[in-house]
Structures are given as C-alpha cells and as structure tokens.
Amino acid sequence: MSSIRGRLGRRRTALAATAMAAALALTVSACNGDDEPSTDAKPSDGGQMQDLLDNLPFDVDVEAWINGGWEDWDTDKWMRDIGEFINPIIEGLWDSDRMEEAQDPDQAIDETEIEEDVNPPESEDPQADRGITDVEPLPVDAQQVPFPYTDNAAPIGKVFFDTPEGSMVCSGTVVKDPAKPGQSNLVATAGHCVHAGTEGGWFRNIAFVPAFNNNGAPDPYNAPFEEMAPYGIYWANYVSTTQYWIDNGTAMGGGGAHGDFAILEVENEDGSSQSLEETVGNAVEIDFDAPAVSGLGDVTLYGFPAADPYDGNLMYNCSDTPSRLSLDSAMPGMYWAGCTMTGGSSGGPWIRWDADNEPRLISVNSIGPMESTWLAGPRLEDDAQAVLDHVSSGQR
C-alpha cells in the first residue's frame, strides 16, 4: 500500500500543473443548480445523429424523445443491439437534484455461487489463468482520495444514466483514444452502467462528470456548480459494450461479468470544442495485454461508492494484489481484490503502474459480494479491445 501511494504521489506531482492549467483554462458555461434547467437538445453533429437514426430498427422522433419520449421503456422499442443507440443532449436535465437522486445499480453475487480451487496452479501465462478461482481475498478498507480531484485524479468521475427503475450512477475514467492521440473524448466504464444485458437494452441520458465534487464538499449538490462539476457535464453521443455482456449480463449472480466493460464517446454539454483529455489534462491508456495475475503486483481500484456506509459524494480507492476469479472457464479470467467500496463504484478503474511509472487501466469494477469485502473486474483482452476500436473508429 505504501509503495502504491509513493509512486502515485510522484505521478500526481507530474500531472498537477497540467491538470490545474486545464482547470483554470476551462470556462464552464453549463447552468448551475439555481438556474431553471432547459429542455433544449443540442445535437453535436447532424450527420452523425442521422447515421445513428438510420441504424435503428424503427423510427424515432427526436423532438418527441427530448420532450419526454425517452421515458417510454416499452420493451418493443427499447434499443438493444450494438449500433442501436441515440442519446441527444437535453441541456439541464442532469441538474444537481437529479444527480442527488441517482441510485447505485444493484450488481452483486452470492458468494456461495463461487467455487474456490483447492490447489490453484501458478502460471506466468494469462491464458492459463482461465477457469481458475483463488482463495477469496481479505477485505481492504477503502481510503479517501485527496482533494482537489483536479490535481489527484482528474480523469476519474461519475457516470449518470436513466433506467426503467429511475436515475442511476456509476464511475468512469477518461481513456486514451488510439485514433486521436492527446485529444480523446472516450470514457471507460462497466457494461452494466450502459446496458441492461439480458434484461433489456441501452440505458438513456448517459453522461459523465469528471472530478465530481472536486473539493470534497459534504453536500456537493448545494455547492457551486463549478465545484460539483469542475470540467462540466459530458454526454455520451455513442456507447458500445461487449456482445458477451449483452447476451449474458444480469444484475445479480455475476452473469456476463467477464465482459462487463464499455466505452463512451462524449461531448461537453456546453458545446466546447476542446477534447475531454485536453480539458482534464490527462487520459489513461488501456492495457489489453497485462501480465498473468502472478506478475501483476499491486493494483489500485478507484470509484465513488454510493451504497451504505458511503453516500457517493467522495472518491475512494483500495490497493491490493489481485488474485483470480472465474465464473466462465471459456472466457479470460477475472481479477478480484480486497476492497470495501460499494455500489456506485461500478465502472471505476483498476490502475496498474508499468515499468515507466505510467498508469495503465487493466480492468473496471464489475461485481462484489453483498457484504462488500471485495471487488472483481474482467481481464481486458480481444473483446474489450474490439469495443474500444469500434467506438474510436467512428464507424457506426
């Protein structure tokens, strides 16, 4: 734990000037919590919107959608497949009241469903980690991430979205875009934060708030807007997840967890042309070729836990050495690590530092037990890379 803090501290020092410069340069024009929210849509690119509409299996009246049609969750018109996604910006929809009302998605597994291997073999080959479940990790108490987040964890934030059950919240991370070096608008999160898996389709009004509650206010929803959302609100104009999650994902029991990964392409609600990466001052590279678990070393998990005993207002992290978990031996293994973060941290990054002391995202928070003593996330290989490449390419 101390070694992780040390290396992270040096990394923070190197990034602080860049992140703060970006924060000072940004002019936030979105409405604050005292203003009357607008219900006007702001389409970013008419051509791109039309391409998305053309992909849908039925006609959608965008104006009607904006004026409340999005609240119709009729299963016959709940878009489900990859490419069948629209998310027009509705300015002011995600005001402080709606953000405060957002709940954590219920994503848990009964530990009795997990079978630990009696004598799990060690391996230096990631492929040999498939199908292996090590002994359950010991709990690791989550620690508060220091304020301000713009200095210490600018790329990490909250993902808000609407479901048939109401508004929900997860965590996410700005990640590098191979097609736009230094100018990424991509965010990594969990598949269950954007899609209902076997139980439905794409969620709606998906938005990202990096460095949420920057100064750790006890009641961020009554704080100035620029403190709650120092970089503004970014709406997803496109989202994709793995086909494995769509075909197998469930809210309970760990179904689809091996593919519980998603990428958002976002744009600022205020219309800013500056990329998300330039705005927050950094983006994290995704590692699709991480070592076998035996060679990972310490990893740090981040998120905004919202279920008891947390309230979702602050960012936390846990550092541990991951072990192996398998719920489907045909899929790349999952990582599990001790961590007391709860729901709301879903989608938050698992960060590993490489030999050059650069942060690499190797997984995202996916599932945990009802007692919140550990978290698990999918190993990211070909399926996850295909999601990133699909969104990055702009091909819909």
VEXKEFI-805339 format. One record per residue: residue in three letters; z, y, x of N, C-alpha, C in turn. Coordinates in steps of 0.02 Angstrom, whole numbers, plus 50000, padded with zeros to 5 digits. Example, Ala and Ser with C-alpha at 12.3 -4.5 7.8 and 13.67 -1.06 7.14 Angstrom:
// VEXKEFI-805339
ala503904971650660503904977550615503904983550660
ser503544988850642503574994750684503945000250645
//
This chain:
// VEXKEFI-805339
met500004994050041500005000050000500005006350043
ser500415006550096500445012450138499795013550174
ser499465008050195498835008850231498295011650186
ile498295009550123497815012350075497935019750065
arg498565021650059498715028650049498485032750109
gly498585029950170498385033550229497645034750232
arg497265029450222496535030150225496275034550169
leu496565033750109496355037950053496535045150067
gly497105046350097497305053150113496805056650159
arg496575053150211496085056150256495435057450219
arg495245052750176494635053750137494705059750092
arg495295060550061495405066350018495345072750057
thr495625072850117495585078850158494865080750171
ala494455075750185493745077150200493385079650139
leu493585077450079493225079250019493495085449986
ala494095087450004494425092749967494015099249964
ala493755101350022493385107650024492765107249981
thr492415101649985491805100849945491965100849871
ala492465096949851492645096449781492875103149754
met493295106749792493555113049769493005118249765
ala492535118149814491975122849812491565121749749
ala491465115349732491085113949671491455116449611
ala492115115449611492515117649553492485125249545
leu492535128949602492525136149599491845138849579
ala491315135249599490645137449584490445136249512
leu490785131749478490605129849410490855134949360
thr490415137149316490605141349260490605137149197
val491185136049168491235131849108491085136149047
ser490575134249009490395138148950490515134548885
ala490785128448889490935124848827491515128348791
cys491575127048726492085130548687492775127948707
asn493285132248697493965129848711494285127448646
gly494895125048652495225121948595495355126748538
asp495335133448549495475138148496494855140248458
asp494265138748485493645140748452493465135848397
glu493065138448350492815134148296492245129948324
pro492285123248321491765119148350491105119948314
ser490575119648352489895119848325489665112748311
thr489235112048262488945105448249488195105448263
asp487995110048306487285110148325487155104948378
ala486565101848374486375097148426485995100748480
lys486035098248540485685101148596485285095648630
pro484675094148606484275089048639484075091448708
ser484165087248759484035089348827483305088948845
asp482955084248817482265083048835481925079948774
gly481505083948741481195081548681480785075348691
gly480445074948749480045069048764480465062848771
gln481035063548807481475057848817481785055648751
met481995060448710482265058748644481755055048602
gln481135057348604480615054048564480495046948589
asp480515046048655480425039248683480975034648657
leu481585037248655482145033148631482065031648557
leu481855036648518481755035448446481205030348434
asp480695030548476480135025748469480355018548482
asn480905017748520481155011048537481575007948481
leu481765012048433482225009548381481855005148331
pro482205000248303481884995648255481814998548185
phe482055004648175481995008048110482005015548123
asp481795019448072481765026648079482465029748077
val482575034748119483205038348119483055045848111
asp483365048948062483325056148052483855059348096
val483635062348151484105065048200484545070548169
glu484245074848127484635080248097485175077348051
ala484985072248013485485069047969486025065648009
trp485835062648065486305059348110486825064448134
ile486575070148157487015075448184487495078048130
asn487245078348069487645081148015488105076047981
gly488235070548016488715065647991488435058747981
gly487765058047988487465051447979487705046348030
trp487925048748088488175044148140488785040248117
glu489125042648065489725039348040489565033247997
asp488935032047983488725026247943488655020247990
trp489115015647985489115009748029488835003547994
asp488385004647947488044999047913487774994247965
thr487954987847960487754983048011487004982248017
asp486634983747962485904983147965485594988648007
lys485974994048018485704999648057486135001348117
trp486544996548138486944997548198486544995148257
met486274999848296485844998248352486214993948403
arg485884988748426486234983648465485904981848531
asp485244981648533484894979148592484834984448646
ile484704982048708484594986648764483974990848749
gly484034997348758483485001948743483545005148675
glu483925002048630484015004748562484625009248561
phe484555015248589485135019548597484935026748589
ile485295030448547485235037748544485935040648542
asn486005046648569486675049748573486595057248578
pro486275060448528486155067648533486805071548539
ile486795076648581487385080748591487555084448526
ile488185083948506488445087848449488975092448479
glu488775098648491489215103348526489875104248489
gly490425103848526491075105048498491385099048463
leu491005093548457491285087648423491905085148460
trp491845084648527492425082348566492865088348584
asp493195090948532493685096148545494355093048564
ser494845097048577495495094448600495825089948548
asp495735091548483496045087548431495755080448429
arg495085079848433494785073148431494945069248494
met494975072548551495155069148613495875066448607
glu496325070448579497015068248574497085062248527
glu496665062048475496705056548426496395050048452
ala496005050348505495665044348530496165039048553
gln496045032848532496485027348548496175023048604
asp496595019048636496335014448686496045008348651
pro495475005648675495194999648644495624993648659
asp495714989448610496124983448618495724978148655
gln495864977048718495484972348758495974968148799
ala496144962348773496664958348806496504950948802
ile496874947148842496794939848843497484936648842
asp497544931248807498164927348806498174923248870
glu498704923948909498744920648974498724912948968
thr498894910448909498864903148900498144900648901
glu497664905148894496954903248896496694902548967
ile497094904549016496884904449087497184898249121
glu496754894449153496974888549190496934889749265
glu497514890249297497534891349369497384884849406
asp497004885249460496864879449501497484877649542
val497624871249547498224868949583498154870249658
asn497584868449686497464869649758496794873049767
pro496754879549751496114883049756495864883349828
pro495224881749840494964881849909494834888849933
glu494914889949997494734896350028493994896150046
ser493674901950044492964902250060492774909150085
glu492284909350130492004915650152491344917150117
asp491144912850071490524913650035490684915849963
pro490454921749942490594923949874490364919049820
gln489824915449834489574910649784490074904949774
ala490434903349826490934897949821491554900149782
asp491624906649769492194909149730492084907849655
arg491484906149636491344904949565491754899049540
gly492004899749480492364894149448493074893249473
ile493314897549518493984896849548494464901749516
thr495064899349499495594903749474496214902649517
asp496414907849552497014907649594497644908549552
val498214908249586498854909449553498884916649528
glu499174917549470499214924149439499544929149487
pro499254935049495499554939949541500214942749515
leu500644944749560501274947849542501144955049518
pro501554957649474501454964549449501514969649506
val501104974849501501144980549546501214986749502
asp501744990549512501864996449471501335001849485
ala501045004449432500555009849439500885016249463
gln500525019949505500775026249533500345032049509
gln500665037749497500285043749478499845046049535
val499225047949518498775050949567498975058349573
pro499035060949634499245067949643498765072949610
phe499035078649588498635084149562498455088749620
pro497935092849613497445092649560496935087049571
tyr496685084249517496215078849524495555081149555
thr495395087549548494785090049579494795089349654
asp495395089049684495465087949756495515080549773
asn495835076749730496035069949749495635064349718
ala495325065549661494955060149626494445063149579
ala494075068149602493605071849559493105067449522
pro492835062049552492335058149515492605053849458
ile493265053249452493565048849402493775052949341
gly493645050249282493815053949222493875049449162
lys493845052549103493905048949040493235048249005
val493135042548973492545041348931492785041248858
phe492525045748817492685045948746492095043248706
phe492245039948649491705037148608491975035648539
asp491515035148491491685033548423491485026348406
thr491915022948368491805016048345491935015748270
pro491785010248237491955009748166492705010448152
glu493115009048202493845009548194494105016548210
gly493665021048233493885027748250493705029548321
ser493975035148345493835037648412494235033548463
met493915031948519494225028048572494145031448639
val494515029048690494485031948756494535026548810
cys494145027248862494155022948921494165027448983
ser494045024449040493985028049103493305026749133
gly493085031049179492435030149211492405033849277
thr491855032849314491785035549382491075037849395
val490995043649424490335045949445490105041549503
val489515038549496489255034149548488575036649573
lys488405034649633487775036949663487175033949627
asp486645037949623486015036049592485505034849647
pro485265028649656484785027349710484135031349703
ala483975033649643483365037449632483455044949643
lys484085047149646484225054349653484795055349702
pro484675054249766485215054949815485515061949813
gly486175062149809486535068549808486515072149742
gln486155069449693486085072949628486175068149570
ser486655063649575486755058649524487035061549459
asn486805058749404487095060049338487325053549307
leu487515048749349487705042149325488455041049327
val488705037349277489415035749271489485028249259
ala489925024949297490065017849286490695017149244
thr490665012349198491245010749156491195003449135
ala491605001449088491574994549063491094993849005
gly490794987948998490334986848942490674987748875
his491314985748870491654986248805491824993448787
cys491694998248832491785005248817491155008548789
val490615004748786489985007548760489665003048706
his489864996648704489534991848660490054986748634
ala489984984748571490464980248540490344972948555
gly489844971348596489714964348613489484960448552
thr489744954348543489544950148487489754953048420
glu490194957948421490484960548359490124966648332
gly489564968748364489204974648340488704977148389
gly488634983748394488134986748437488414992448478
trp487974997348492488155002948535488645007548499
phe489145009848536489585014848509489235021648511
arg489535026648482489195033048472489595038948499
asn489235044448508489545050648534489905049348600
ile489585045448644489895043748708489865049748755
ala490435051648782490475057448825490975056148882
phe490875059648937491285058848998491595065449017
val492245065349033492595071249056492895069849125
pro492545071949179492815070549246493435074649261
ala493895071749299494515075049320494905077749260
phe494925073749207495275075849145495995077949161
asn496205083449129496895086049138497045087149212
asn496645091249241496625092149314497305093349346
asn497735097249314498375099049343498965095249314
gly498815089949276499345085549251499795088849199
ala499505092849154499905096149102500225090849056
pro500855091749037501185086948992500815086348925
asp500515091848902500135091848840499455095048853
pro498995091148882498345094048902497945096748844
tyr498065094348783497665096248726497825103348702
asn498385106048725498555112948711498505117348773
ala498255114548827498145118248889497465121748885
pro497325126648928496665129748929496125124448939
phe495545125548908495005120648911494825119048982
glu494805124149025494585123049094495075118749134
glu495685117949110496155113349142496085106249115
met495965105749050495855099149020495195096149043
ala494675100349046494015098049066493735102749119
pro493975102249181493805107149233493055107449249
tyr492705102049237491985101949251491565101849187
gly491895102149129491535101949067491505094949037
ile491115094348983491025088048948490305085748956
tyr490215079548975489555076748989489385071248939
trp488855072248901488645067448851488165062348881
ala488225056248859487765051048882487095051848845
asn486555052948882485905052948849485575046048852
tyr485865041548893485635034648893486195030348921
val486245024248897486765019548917486465012548919
ser486695008448967486505001448966487084997148992
thr487084990948971487584986148993487224979549007
thr487594974449024487284967949039487124964148974
gln486604960248977486444955948919487004950948908
tyr487334949048962487894944348956488454947248913
trp488604953748923489114956748881488884957048808
ile488274959048796488014959448727488054952648693
asp487884947348729487844940648699488524937248693
asn489014939348733489644935648737490274939848728
gly490214946448729490794950748730491224950548668
thr491874950048677492364950248622492944954748641
ala493284957348590493854961648603494454957848628
met494534951648606495104947548627494854940948657
gly495234938348705495074931848733494644931848795
gly494404937648817494034937948879493304936148874
gly493034935248813492324933648806491894939248835
gly491414937348877490954942248906491224946148965
ala491854944848984492174949049036491804948749103
his491484943149118491114942649181490524947549184
gly490304950149127489764955049126489984961649096
asp490634963149098490914969049066490814975249110
phe490194977649111490004983149156489464987149122
ala489484993749131488984998149101488855004249144
ile488275007249134488085013449168487865018549115
leu488125024649121487925030249079487505035049120
glu486985037749091486645043549118486865049449075
val487125054749106487435060049067487135066849081
glu487285071549037487095078549045487655082949019
asn487725088949047488265093449028488135096348959
glu488655096348918488595099148851488385106448852
asp488565110048906488405117248908487705118648933
gly487325113348948486625114248968486525115549041
ser487045115149082486985116449154486475111649185
ser486065114249229485555110149262485815106849326
gln486415108849348486695105849408486915098649394
ser486765094249441486945087249430487695086249428
leu487905080749398488615079049395488895078149465
glu488535074649508488765073549577488865080149614
glu488395084749607488465091249640489055095149610
thr489165094449546489695098149512490385095849535
val490495089249536491165086749555491235086249631
gly490695086449668490735086449740490695079649773
asn490595074349733490565067649763490345062649710
ala490115056949733489965051149691490095044949733
val490285039549702490475033449737489895028549735
glu489765025449792489225020449795489485013749768
ile489065010349729489245003849703489044998549754
asp489494993949768489374988449815489214982049775
phe488584980049777488374973949742488374967849788
asp488634968749848488644963349897489314963249933
ala489854963749896490524963849926490674957049957
pro491124956750005491304950350035491634945649985
ala491714939550003492114934849963492814937649957
val493184935349908493864937849897494294937349959
ser494184932049998494594931150059494484936750109
gly493944940450104493804945850152493854952850123
leu494094953450061494114960050029494654964550058
gly495244961850071495804966050090496064970050030
asp496424975550043496714979449989496174983249950
val496274983649885495834987249839496284991649795
thr496034997549775496415001949732496065002749665
leu496445001649612496195002149544496425008749514
tyr495975012349480496135018849451496015018649375
gly496345023249340496215023949269496705028649236
phe496575029949171497005034049129497325029549076
pro497855025849092498155021349043498435025348984
ala498295022848924498485026548863498965022748818
ala498985016048825499455012148783500155012348814
asp500655011348772501355011448796501445007348860
pro501835009948908502265015848904501925022348926
tyr501265022248933500885028148954500625031848893
asp500365038048905500105041948849499385044148859
gly499075042048915498375043748927498265050548957
asn498805054348969498725061148995498625061549070
leu498835056249107498825056549179498435050749209
met498175051949269497815046849306498315042949350
tyr498225036349350498655031949391498215027449434
asn498535024249483498185019049521498665013649543
cys498385008049562498765002349589498384999749649
ser498734997849702498414994749760498674987649769
asp498214983049779498394976049786497824972449821
thr497964966449844497434962149872497204957449817
pro496584958049793496354954149735496324946649751
ser496384942749698496264935549701495714933949650
arg495604927449639495034925349598495234923249528
leu494804924849480494894922849411494214920649384
ser494194915049348493564912849319493674910749246
leu493264913749202493254911749132492594908449114
asp492114908649161491454905549152491204903749222
ser491214897249238491044895049306490314896149323
ala489894897649274489184898849287489064906049310
met489564910349305489484917349321489854919149386
pro489644924649418490024927049476490764927749458
gly491204925949504491914926149489492164933049472
met492744933349441493074939749428493624940749479
tyr493824947049487494404948749528494994949749481
trp495594947749503496184950149468496704952449518
ala497084957449498497564960649543498164963049502
gly498744963049535499344965549501499274972949485
cys499424974849422499384981849403499674982649333
thr500104987549323500424988549258500064993649214
met499474995849234499095000349191498904996749126
thr498865000449072498734997749006498054999948980
gly497924998648915497295000748884497185008148893
gly496555010148899496375017048916496145017348988
ser496415012749030496175012249099495545008049104
ser495345004849048494735000949048494145005049074
gly493735001949116493155005349144493305009149208
gly493955010049224494135013449287493915009349347
pro493815012649404493515009349462494005005249503
trp493745000049535494074996349588493754998849653
ile494145002349694493875005449755494095001649817
arg493604999949858493734996849923493415001249976
trp493775002150032493505006250086493145001850137
asp492535003950155492144999950202492345001550274
ala491974998750322492154999550393492115006750416
asp491715010850381491655017950398492135022350357
asn492615019150323493105022550282492795026250223
glu492235023550199491905026250140492105022250078
pro492245025550022492435021849962491835018249931
arg491945012149909491425008249875491715005449810
leu491355006049756491565003249693491354996049689
ile491834991349683491654984249682491764981149613
ser492094984849567492204982149500492464987749456
val492574986149392492884990749345493424986949305
asn493924990449282494444987249242494154984349178
ser494274977949165493984974649107494524972049060
ile494914967249082495414964149038496094963749074
gly496604962649033497274961449059497664957649007
pro498264955349025498684951648977499044956448930
met499314953748877499674957948829500284961148860
glu500564958048913501154960748946500984966048998
ser500344967249012500114972349059500424971649128
thr500354965749158500614964649225500044964149276
trp499434963149254498864962849299498234965349263
leu497714966849302497064968549275496534964349309
ala495984963149274495434959349302494784963249291
gly494314962149336493664965449330493124960949358
pro492504961749336491954957449357491714958949428
arg491544953649465491184954649528490484957049510
leu490244962249545489604965349529489054962449574
glu488594958849543488034955949579487374957949545
asp486904953249539486234954849516486204957849447
asp486584955049399486564957649330486794964849328
ala487324966449364487594973249365487104977949399
gln486794975549454486314979849489485704981249444
ala485514976349404484944977349359485104982849308
val485744983249287485944988649241485864995449274
leu486124996049336486055002349372485315004049383
asp484914999349405484215000649419483845002649356
his484004999549300483685001049236483815008249215
val484445010349219484625017149199484355022249249
ser484405020549313484175025049366483415026249362
ser483045021049344482315021549344482045026249292
gly482435027449238482185031549184481705028049137
gln481575021649151481125017849109481515015149048
arg481325017248990481675015148929481275010048890
//
